[in-house]
Amino acid sequence: MNDDHAVRFSVDYPNRALNRLATAFRVFAVIPIAIVVASIGGYKSGDVGTGSSTTVIAVGGTGLLFLPPLLMIVFRQKYPRWWFDWNLELLRFTNRVAV
């Protein structure tokens, strides 16, 4: 193994019997989770095929909580710990869904 890389990733094979039917239904189980992620995280799209630089952004639940932390940073010069924790958990959640 090359020790030049800072990140190492390994996954242990599960010690239980694997069910192929349950694995096939994960596609359907992700639909409500994807709806939650889309409503919280927002959505961004642009025209790929037309060469246009027009971008449409729909802001979700995190966009509604943008102004209060911004004002706290500007006036108190302090990043709120609760907002950092919220962003951290939101990134973890969306990354787990994407994987």
Legacy VTK file of the C-alpha trace (Angstrom):
# vtk DataFile Version 3.0
C-alpha trace
ASCII
DATASET POLYDATA
POINTS 99 float
0.000 0.000 0.000
1.274 3.459 -0.904
1.550 5.716 2.164
1.628 8.964 0.154
-2.114 9.488 0.421
-3.663 11.045 3.503
-7.029 9.264 3.180
-7.539 5.523 3.383
-10.883 3.861 2.807
-11.863 0.294 3.547
-15.215 -1.422 3.860
-15.672 -4.686 5.715
-17.919 -7.287 4.152
-21.051 -7.713 6.324
-21.270 -10.819 8.486
-24.975 -11.303 7.732
-26.882 -12.799 4.873
-27.510 -10.290 2.072
-30.990 -9.942 0.634
-31.104 -9.036 -3.074
-34.790 -8.132 -2.956
-34.234 -5.526 -0.233
-31.316 -4.142 -2.236
-33.528 -3.797 -5.319
-36.164 -1.842 -3.356
-33.624 0.758 -2.157
-34.326 2.702 -5.332
-37.897 3.218 -4.143
-36.887 3.848 -0.528
-34.719 6.792 -1.567
-37.650 8.745 -3.076
-38.955 10.272 0.203
-35.384 10.925 1.352
-34.603 12.690 -1.938
-37.690 14.864 -1.492
-36.483 15.907 1.968
-32.978 16.660 0.668
-34.371 18.708 -2.221
-36.679 20.711 0.042
-33.958 21.457 2.596
-30.984 21.937 0.335
-32.590 23.729 -2.579
-32.018 23.111 -6.270
-29.823 24.671 -8.937
-30.027 24.099 -12.658
-28.741 25.706 -15.806
-29.039 25.288 -19.565
-26.398 22.785 -20.610
-27.213 22.171 -24.257
-28.058 25.689 -25.411
-24.831 27.379 -24.350
-26.810 29.951 -22.397
-25.429 31.143 -19.084
-28.869 31.554 -17.520
-29.131 29.881 -14.129
-32.317 29.182 -12.210
-32.029 28.712 -8.449
-34.840 27.554 -6.182
-33.986 28.133 -2.538
-34.974 25.543 0.036
-35.128 25.586 3.805
-31.480 26.531 4.291
-31.960 29.636 2.179
-34.637 30.808 4.582
-32.110 30.642 7.401
-29.437 32.597 5.545
-30.116 36.128 6.729
-30.073 35.640 10.555
-26.636 33.945 10.640
-25.303 36.526 8.177
-26.435 39.342 10.463
-24.885 37.568 13.455
-21.578 37.288 11.611
-21.655 40.930 10.524
-22.659 42.480 13.858
-21.288 40.038 16.433
-18.324 38.908 14.283
-18.957 35.388 15.424
-20.094 32.335 13.441
-22.917 30.678 15.425
-22.092 27.177 16.623
-25.669 25.945 15.972
-25.391 27.063 12.341
-22.060 25.260 11.932
-23.587 22.084 13.389
-26.622 22.417 11.093
-24.429 22.781 7.986
-22.212 19.896 9.048
-25.127 17.517 9.540
-26.805 18.694 6.322
-23.635 17.955 4.348
-23.311 14.541 5.973
-26.946 13.744 5.175
-26.765 14.860 1.540
-23.493 12.995 0.998
-24.970 9.788 2.422
-27.975 10.135 0.112
-25.749 10.838 -2.895
-23.585 7.804 -2.222
LINES 1 100
99 0 1 2 3 4 5 6 7 8 9 10 11 12 13 14 15 16 17 18 19 20 21 22 23 24 25 26 27 28 29 30 31 32 33 34 35 36 37 38 39 40 41 42 43 44 45 46 47 48 49 50 51 52 53 54 55 56 57 58 59 60 61 62 63 64 65 66 67 68 69 70 71 72 73 74 75 76 77 78 79 80 81 82 83 84 85 86 87 88 89 90 91 92 93 94 95 96 97 98
